[in-house]
């Protein structure tokens, strides 16, 4: 599951050395990020640019991955069918046959791949390869 976050980079500037991101703060909302930026930058009151100073930059959106917590998960071995306009697949709990398809073209391609793999295995056995190169 994804969640939106807002980050504010705080930059350090020093005359003769340039600038760098000193640290980054993360916020749940844009408004909180802007409030932090405004409060942080309110300390920059000099009328000329000092030799050293820090500035909070514009909030930037960021998407973060979070794991969904599922209490008491159940595992079922019943196949689940997924249908779309393009193809129909049946997902099963069988380890050797995780995805089966009712699309005949894909079945033919699957068989072709199996035949190619058998031929490759035979060729590798003749030349002494292991198939992982």
ABEGO torsion letter per residue (X at the ends): XBBBBBBBBBBBBBBGAEBBBABBBBBABAAAAAAAAAAAAAABABABBBABBBBBBBBBBBBBBBBBBBBGBBBBABBBBBBBAABBBBBBABAABABBBABAAAAAAAAAAAAAAAAAAAAAAAAGBAGAX
